[in-house]
Amino acid sequence: MATRTVVEGVSVERRKRFSETYLGQWVMTTDHKKIGIMYIVTAFFFFLVGGTEALLIRTQLAEPNGKVLSPEIYNQVFTMHGTTMIFLFVMPMLTGFGNYIAPLMIGARDMAFPRLNAFGYWVLLFGGIFLTSSFLFNAAPNAGWFNYAPLSELTSGCGATAVTCTSGPNTDFWALGVLLLGVASIAGSVNFVVTILRMRAPGMTLNRMPLFVWMTMVTSFLLLFALPSLSAASILLLLDRHLGTHFYQAAYGGDPLLWQHLFWSFGHPEVYILILPVFGMVSEIIPVFSRKPLFGYTFVAWSGVAIGFLSFTVWAHHMFAVGLPPIAQAFFATSTTLIAIPTAVKVFNWCATMWGGKLILKVPMLFAIGFVAMFLIGGLNGVALAVVPFDYQVTDSYFVVAHLHYVLFGGSVFGIFAGIYYWFPKMTGKILNERLGQLQFWLFLVGVNLTFFPMHLLGLMGMPRRIYTYPSGLGWSLDNLLATIGAFVIATGVLVFLFNFILSLRSGQPSGNDPWDAFTLEWDTTSPPPVYNFPSLPVVRSRRPFYDKKNPEIADWKMGTH
Amino acid sequence: MMLEEQAQQRPEPSPEQPASSRKARRLAQVEALKPHPSPWPFALAASLMVLLIGFITYPVLCGIGVLLTIICIIGWSLERQ
């Protein structure tokens, strides 16, 4: 069965089943490629939702004493911006790419559990609808994307002390929503782990696996180990809110810090979940557009594994200002500084790959290089935050907002767009317009720096996070205005992309099967691939099996490289 | 392209085998490799959503959601793949 060659015959006329109608093909599909496309399209829709929320925030903060949004609505908007971007955009987008590309890269015909795969997608969609529909009830989550107790606590009464509470169903929407989305992520992770470990093509050892697949596997393990913490935290919160327990209520012997420990035990691995697959994407794109194999493959692969392990040891660096004992602060400061090392290893290897290569600066490569530069900035200000006395000054200020947006927008989003431009031809058989892509890239690069660099200064000048306005005369006005202008520059870039996407889909230049002269197996089939992916399953003898097939005289396995 | 090459390289079919059975075998090969569509993932996800909506709005929806979830799990388990 595994080596059987497929030969297509003449179809026999019969009545169409629902699964063969256009709607039925999508609703009932278990094909990883269709599911991947659904994940990507849904994630992009939520990117637009989260982006609109961002523009509302920036419009409110453009000038002192802003009156665009009321404080109550502002709280809902910034909470949903963070929740949407993390849970409904980046995670599903990366899952979508993993779904579409990973089985092709390993030479498999589909994922290990196709129905579980489909289930993960539909749970994501319904979870996203559930969360976003909270706006219709004027009860969107409003306690921040990390939903700290005791702010997110009680439904009625405020205990023995005067504490501001969330009495509406806002927090219930959040807690139930993330529980449901957690189910989707677990379903996907189990599938990825089994598929990658058990369904690789003959000859594809772990040492020959593409790095995007490596990072997807590490991310899946991170999800499996981190999500239970969030689920437990959410369930305890729901019990506190509805069944009279007191897990997070200090007045009754509970501890609000328990929420922070449980949440960040998920939350820090989560940020690596948001970036590791992107590391993998960039590790595929840079070698192809440098016309060289990746420098230091083994180091890049195992540094990803190291990041995975270390990510569980750093969570309390989000809590330096809560009164932890000095010994704990020292431990977490050390582990946080330590985790910068494997990340730096990757950056050095990407640069070394480009060094001496014949660089082809097409749009995927522009975004990949932009990713390296922007993520480097975010990583450096992150290491600064690992220094406890410095963190005391800037925690919960706009310095942290600058850091997280450089790594998440400059990092994840740039990498995602690199992946979109790189793999769009494989998915559609068309190529995205190069000029429009370059315009989008430069708008993004300028926009990101204009939006988020001034936030470093705002943080150092003392502007706290999550405030809905600020008075004039504090010296914050100019930087806020620049940030708002930058946000609209980014929005223009998104519109350019949308135009490019629609134009290219309708009348784009045909791409052929291998427009980039790439190295990995997904390019060794048609664009888009048939339902069975490969007419016959490939046999792999190196890390660049498709390169070997195209260049048999100088194949990697003949030259003694992997 | 590869399929055409394989078609050219394929040995001539035996005259004893009827053409219809050869076509049926080829179709069966492609059909066996296609992922089988299934309604249960969608149905189970929708049931879970009904359950969650019940937490926020009417508790009776929770009960309906639980029932639907159980039905979907049973249907999924009994589905032939």
Interface residues (C-beta under 8 A of the other chain):
Chain A: R4 T5 V6 V7 E8 G9 V10 S11 V12 S19 G24 Q25 V27 M28 T29 T30 D31 H32 R109 D110 P114 R115 L116 N117 A118 F119 Y121 W122 V123 L125 F126 G127 I129 F130 P169 D172 F173 L176 G177 L179 L180 V183 V531 Y532 P535 S536
Chain B: M2 L3 Q6 A7 R10 R22 K23 R26 L27 Q29 V30 L33 K34 P35 H36 P37 S38 P39 W40 P41 F42 L44 A45 A46 L48 M49 L52 I53 F55 I56 W76 E79 Q81
